[in-house]
Amino acid sequence: MRHKLARGVLPFVAHGTAAKPYSSPSRWFHCLPAAQGEQLTEVYKNNDFQLTGITVSKSGRMFVNFPRWSDKYRNAVVEVMKDGSTKPYPDSNWNIWDMKAASAGDHFVCVQSVVTDDTDTLWVIDPAAPLLASIVPGGPKLVRIDLATNKITNVYRFGPDTAKTNSYLNDVRVDTNRKFAYMTDSGAGGIVVLDLNTGIAHRALDGNPSVMAEKGVQISVNGKPVVGPNGKTPQINSDGIALSHDGESLYYKPLTGAMLYRIKTGLLRNASASPAAISAGVEKVAKTFPSDGLWMDAQDRIYIGSINESTIYRIVKGKMEKLASDPRLEWPDTFSQGPDGRMYISASHINDGPQFAP
């Protein structure tokens, strides 16, 4: 069954676009219907700026983020209104940075992901690594926004012991019961664990094979290999992340990798646990493929996008179910489940960015 496009009303899969100087195609958001085999619905498109993240609140509000990967840049986070227009969120001030390190902690520098939790709170993760270069000191942070008031209530800033020079904090999942947040670092490779009560963060799994890119894994989009300026496949470390419904297990994988892993969150929360003890707790879950974001629904079913196949799969008890395959799913990135149960997916077209298509 095909669903008619209704921007800002129907759930959607999201595509983004790189800046116009690079002549890359559009990227949109699409909606994945609940029934297997139904087609995608496009609900938002941006022809001017690179987007990566999409999240939908419990009340149906939609938020999109744009990382600062190009000199052509406008806003880091926007709310998509019902008429398809957008507005800076939570305000214009947070979306305007003067490019100085002194102000990086109080403005969005290079936002990679936006996520709403089960309390309808919006979390914004800012790796503060513009143009995919080194981080801006004082810039890496996790920002908490109350959607009821549209006000920032907490800013958790990360120092060099948490956000390394080569870090790129990528995605976040929040356990609202235990008051902990878990973030992947796709730059240095690792998991950052944040105690939301104390504001103290620590790193886990640094250097563990489960968070590092796998050698020999190839990435392609619609049949075209994705290579960097050196002619090689990009080596992108821990990226996708998902939290089980009970908060007991964290699932994650490197983007340039073909294995999905999990670990008990109790191990991760123990800042004094030895690297050997944490490493011993890593489990292999399923053989997969190069993928970006992950999502876990209330039934603990994992949703994952195959970059190479432009296809969305659902993992149930270790087995793959194909849900949608469409060339418009060009580099499927972030997932978010709307209040009506539909899945929203960003097709970010990262392969068309200047780092891969100069």
C-alpha positions as CSV (number, residue, x, y, z in Angstrom):
1,M,0.0,0.0,0.0
2,R,1.4,3.4,-1.0
3,H,0.9,6.3,1.4
4,K,0.5,9.8,0.1
5,L,3.1,12.3,1.0
6,A,2.1,14.8,3.7
7,R,5.0,16.8,4.9
8,G,5.2,17.2,8.7
9,V,2.2,15.0,9.2
10,L,3.0,11.4,8.1
11,P,5.9,9.7,9.8
12,F,8.9,9.7,7.6
13,V,12.3,8.5,6.6
14,A,14.7,11.4,6.4
15,H,17.2,12.2,3.6
16,G,19.6,15.1,3.8
17,T,21.8,16.8,1.2
18,A,25.3,18.1,1.1
19,A,25.9,21.7,0.4
20,K,25.2,22.9,-3.1
21,P,28.8,23.7,-4.0
22,Y,29.4,19.9,-4.1
23,S,26.4,19.3,-6.4
24,S,25.2,16.3,-4.4
25,P,21.6,15.1,-4.8
26,S,18.9,15.8,-2.3
27,R,18.5,13.9,1.0
28,W,15.1,13.3,2.5
29,F,13.3,11.8,5.5
30,H,11.1,8.8,4.7
31,C,8.5,7.0,6.8
32,L,8.7,3.2,7.1
33,P,5.1,1.9,7.5
34,A,4.4,-0.6,10.3
35,A,3.4,-3.4,7.9
36,Q,6.1,-5.4,6.2
37,G,6.4,-4.7,2.4
38,E,4.8,-1.3,2.4
39,Q,6.6,1.5,0.6
40,L,8.4,4.5,2.0
41,T,6.8,7.9,2.3
42,E,9.0,11.0,1.9
43,V,8.0,13.7,4.4
44,Y,11.0,16.1,4.5
45,K,13.7,17.1,2.1
46,N,16.6,19.5,2.2
47,N,18.5,20.4,-0.9
48,D,21.0,22.8,0.7
49,F,22.6,21.3,3.8
50,Q,23.9,18.0,5.0
51,L,21.7,16.4,7.6
52,T,22.2,13.2,9.6
53,G,19.8,13.0,12.5
54,I,16.0,12.8,12.9
55,T,13.9,12.3,16.0
56,V,10.2,12.4,16.7
57,S,8.7,13.2,20.1
58,K,5.8,11.5,21.8
59,S,3.6,14.3,20.7
60,G,4.7,14.1,17.1
61,R,7.1,17.0,17.0
62,M,10.0,16.5,14.5
63,F,13.6,17.6,14.9
64,V,16.5,17.4,12.4
65,N,20.2,18.1,12.9
66,F,22.8,19.3,10.5
67,P,26.5,18.6,11.2
68,R,29.0,21.3,10.3
69,W,30.8,19.4,7.6
70,S,30.9,22.2,5.0
71,D,31.7,25.9,5.0
72,K,28.2,26.4,3.8
73,Y,26.2,26.1,7.0
74,R,23.2,27.6,8.7
75,N,21.6,25.8,11.6
76,A,22.6,22.9,13.8
77,V,19.2,21.8,15.0
78,V,15.8,22.7,13.6
79,E,12.2,21.8,14.3
80,V,10.2,20.7,11.3
81,M,6.8,22.4,11.4
82,K,3.6,20.9,10.2
83,D,3.7,23.0,7.0
84,G,7.2,21.7,6.2
85,S,9.0,24.9,7.2
86,T,11.8,24.8,9.8
87,K,12.9,27.0,12.7
88,P,16.2,27.0,14.7
89,Y,15.8,25.0,17.9
90,P,15.7,25.7,20.8
91,D,16.5,29.3,19.5
92,S,18.7,31.1,17.1
93,N,21.4,32.0,19.7
94,W,22.4,28.4,20.3
95,N,22.6,27.8,16.5
96,I,25.0,30.8,15.9
97,W,28.6,30.1,16.8
98,D,31.3,32.8,16.3
99,M,33.9,30.1,15.4
100,K,35.9,30.9,18.6
101,A,36.9,28.2,21.2
102,A,35.9,30.5,24.1
103,S,32.2,30.3,23.1
104,A,32.1,26.7,21.9
105,G,30.7,25.4,25.1
106,D,27.6,27.6,24.9
107,H,26.7,27.1,21.3
108,F,26.2,24.2,18.9
109,V,29.5,23.6,17.1
110,C,28.9,20.5,15.0
111,V,25.8,18.5,16.0
112,Q,25.7,14.9,15.0
113,S,22.6,13.5,16.6
114,V,19.2,14.5,18.2
115,V,17.3,11.9,20.3
116,T,14.1,12.1,22.3
117,D,13.7,9.8,25.3
118,D,10.7,8.2,26.9
119,T,10.1,11.3,29.0
120,D,9.8,13.4,25.9
121,T,13.1,15.2,26.5
122,L,15.3,16.1,23.6
123,W,19.0,15.3,23.8
124,V,21.5,16.9,21.4
125,I,25.0,15.5,21.0
126,D,27.7,17.9,19.8
127,P,31.1,16.3,19.1
128,A,32.3,19.8,18.3
129,A,34.6,18.6,15.5
130,P,33.7,20.9,12.6
131,L,34.6,19.8,9.1
132,L,35.4,16.4,10.6
133,A,38.7,17.7,12.0
134,S,40.0,17.8,15.6
135,I,37.6,18.8,18.3
136,V,37.3,22.4,19.5
137,P,38.4,22.4,23.1
138,G,35.5,23.0,25.4
139,G,33.0,22.3,22.7
140,P,32.1,18.5,23.1
141,K,28.8,18.3,25.0
142,L,25.4,16.6,25.5
143,V,22.6,19.1,25.8
144,R,19.3,18.3,27.5
145,I,16.2,20.3,26.3
146,D,12.8,20.2,28.0
147,L,10.2,20.0,25.2
148,A,7.5,21.3,27.4
149,T,9.2,24.6,27.9
150,N,11.6,24.5,24.9
151,K,14.4,25.5,27.3
152,I,17.8,23.9,27.9
153,T,17.9,22.4,31.3
154,N,21.4,20.8,31.4
155,V,24.6,21.0,29.4
156,Y,27.1,18.2,30.1
157,R,30.5,19.2,28.9
158,F,33.3,16.7,28.2
159,G,36.9,17.4,28.8
160,P,39.9,15.9,27.0
161,D,39.8,12.8,29.3
162,T,36.4,11.9,27.8
163,A,36.5,13.6,24.4
164,K,39.9,12.9,22.9
165,T,41.5,15.0,20.2
166,N,40.5,12.5,17.6
167,S,37.0,11.7,19.2
168,Y,33.8,12.2,17.4
169,L,30.8,11.6,19.7
170,N,28.2,10.1,17.4
171,D,25.0,8.9,18.9
172,V,23.4,8.6,22.3
173,R,20.9,6.5,24.2
174,V,19.5,7.6,27.6
175,D,18.4,5.3,30.5
176,T,15.9,7.6,32.2
177,N,15.4,5.2,35.1
178,R,19.0,4.8,36.1
179,K,19.9,8.3,34.9
180,F,22.7,7.3,32.7
181,A,23.6,8.2,29.0
182,Y,25.6,6.1,26.7
183,M,27.4,7.5,23.6
184,T,29.4,6.0,20.8
185,D,32.7,7.6,19.8
186,S,33.2,6.9,16.0
187,G,36.4,8.8,15.9
188,A,38.7,7.3,18.5
189,G,36.5,4.3,19.0
190,G,34.8,3.6,22.4
191,I,31.8,4.1,24.5
192,V,31.3,7.2,26.7
193,V,29.2,6.6,29.9
194,L,27.7,9.6,31.6
195,D,26.1,9.7,35.1
196,L,23.4,12.3,34.6
197,N,23.0,12.9,38.3
198,T,26.7,13.8,38.9
199,G,27.7,14.9,35.5
200,I,30.8,12.6,35.7
201,A,31.6,10.7,32.5
202,H,34.1,8.0,31.8
203,R,35.2,6.0,28.8
204,A,34.9,2.2,28.2
205,L,36.0,-0.4,25.7
206,D,38.8,1.9,24.2
207,G,40.7,-0.2,21.7
208,N,38.4,-3.2,22.0
209,P,37.8,-4.9,18.6
210,S,34.1,-4.5,19.1
211,V,34.3,-0.7,18.8
212,M,36.9,-0.5,16.0
213,A,36.5,-0.6,12.3
214,E,37.0,-4.1,10.7
215,K,39.7,-4.5,8.1
216,G,38.5,-5.8,4.8
217,V,34.9,-4.5,5.1
218,Q,33.9,-2.6,1.9
219,I,31.3,0.2,1.7
220,S,29.3,1.0,-1.4
221,V,26.1,2.9,-2.1
222,N,23.8,1.8,-5.0
223,G,26.7,-0.2,-6.4
224,K,29.3,2.6,-6.2
225,P,32.3,2.0,-3.9
226,V,32.8,4.7,-1.2
227,V,36.4,5.6,-0.8
228,G,38.3,8.5,0.7
229,P,41.0,10.7,-0.8
230,N,43.5,7.9,-0.2
231,G,41.4,5.6,-2.4
232,K,40.5,3.4,0.6
233,T,37.3,2.5,2.4
234,P,36.7,4.9,5.3
235,Q,37.5,3.4,8.7
236,I,34.6,4.6,10.9
237,N,34.5,3.1,14.4
238,S,31.7,2.6,17.0
239,D,28.6,4.4,15.6
240,G,25.2,2.8,15.9
241,I,23.8,2.3,19.4
242,A,20.7,0.9,20.9
243,L,19.5,0.3,24.5
244,S,17.2,-2.6,25.5
245,H,13.8,-1.7,26.8
246,D,14.8,-2.7,30.4
247,G,18.1,-0.8,30.2
248,E,20.1,-3.9,31.0
249,S,21.9,-4.3,27.6
250,L,23.6,-1.9,25.2
251,Y,23.9,-2.8,21.5
252,Y,26.5,-1.2,19.3
253,K,28.7,-1.7,16.3
254,P,31.4,0.1,14.2
255,L,30.0,1.6,11.0
256,T,32.8,0.0,9.0
257,G,32.0,-3.4,10.4
258,A,29.9,-6.5,9.9
259,M,29.2,-7.6,13.5
260,L,26.7,-6.4,16.0
261,Y,27.7,-6.5,19.7
262,R,26.1,-6.1,23.1
263,I,27.3,-5.7,26.7
264,K,25.5,-5.5,30.0
265,T,25.1,-1.8,31.1
266,G,26.0,-2.7,34.7
267,L,29.6,-3.4,33.5
268,L,29.7,-0.1,31.6
269,R,28.4,1.9,34.6
270,N,31.1,0.6,36.8
271,A,33.9,3.2,36.3
272,S,36.3,1.1,38.3
273,A,35.9,-2.1,36.3
274,S,39.1,-3.2,34.6
275,P,39.4,-3.2,30.8
276,A,39.8,-7.0,31.0
277,A,36.5,-7.4,32.9
278,I,34.6,-5.2,30.5
279,S,36.1,-6.9,27.5
280,A,35.1,-10.2,28.8
281,G,31.5,-9.0,28.9
282,V,31.3,-8.2,25.1
283,E,29.0,-10.6,23.2
284,K,28.5,-11.1,19.5
285,V,24.8,-10.7,18.5
286,A,24.5,-11.1,14.8
287,K,26.5,-11.0,11.5
288,T,25.4,-7.8,9.7
289,F,27.0,-5.3,7.2
290,P,28.2,-1.7,7.1
291,S,25.5,0.3,8.9
292,D,25.1,3.6,10.6
293,G,22.3,4.1,13.2
294,L,20.4,1.5,15.2
295,W,17.0,1.4,16.9
296,M,15.4,-0.9,19.3
297,D,11.6,-0.9,19.7
298,A,9.5,-1.8,22.8
299,Q,9.7,-5.5,21.8
300,D,13.5,-5.3,21.8
301,R,13.6,-5.8,18.0
302,I,16.6,-4.1,16.4
303,Y,16.2,-2.0,13.3
304,I,19.4,-1.6,11.1
305,G,20.0,-0.1,7.7
306,S,22.4,-1.7,5.2
307,I,24.4,1.1,3.5
308,N,25.5,-1.3,0.8
309,E,22.0,-2.5,-0.1
310,S,19.9,0.7,0.7
311,T,17.8,-1.6,2.7
312,I,16.2,-1.6,6.2
313,Y,16.3,-4.9,8.2
314,R,14.8,-5.9,11.5
315,I,16.7,-8.3,13.8
316,V,14.5,-10.6,15.8
317,K,16.3,-13.3,17.9
318,G,19.4,-13.0,15.8
319,K,17.5,-13.4,12.5
320,M,17.2,-10.8,9.7
321,E,13.9,-9.6,8.4
322,K,14.0,-7.4,5.3
323,L,11.4,-4.5,5.7
324,A,12.2,-2.1,2.9
325,S,14.6,-1.8,0.0
326,D,14.7,1.4,-2.0
327,P,17.5,3.3,-3.8
328,R,16.3,6.5,-2.1
329,L,17.6,5.0,1.2
330,E,21.0,6.4,0.3
331,W,23.2,5.8,3.3
332,P,20.3,5.1,5.9
333,D,21.4,6.8,9.0
334,T,19.3,7.7,12.1
335,F,16.1,5.9,13.2
336,S,13.3,7.3,15.3
337,Q,9.9,5.7,16.1
338,G,6.9,8.1,16.0
339,P,3.9,8.1,18.3
340,D,1.9,6.1,15.7
341,G,4.5,3.4,15.7
342,R,6.0,4.2,12.3
343,M,9.8,4.4,11.9
344,Y,11.5,7.6,10.6
345,I,14.8,7.1,8.9
346,S,17.3,9.7,7.7
347,A,19.0,9.0,4.3
348,S,22.0,11.2,4.8
349,H,23.9,10.7,1.5
350,I,27.2,10.9,3.4
351,N,28.8,9.2,0.4
352,D,28.1,12.4,-1.6
353,G,29.9,14.6,0.8
354,P,33.2,16.4,0.0
355,Q,35.3,13.9,1.9
356,F,34.1,11.1,-0.5
357,A,33.0,13.1,-3.6
358,P,35.3,16.1,-4.0
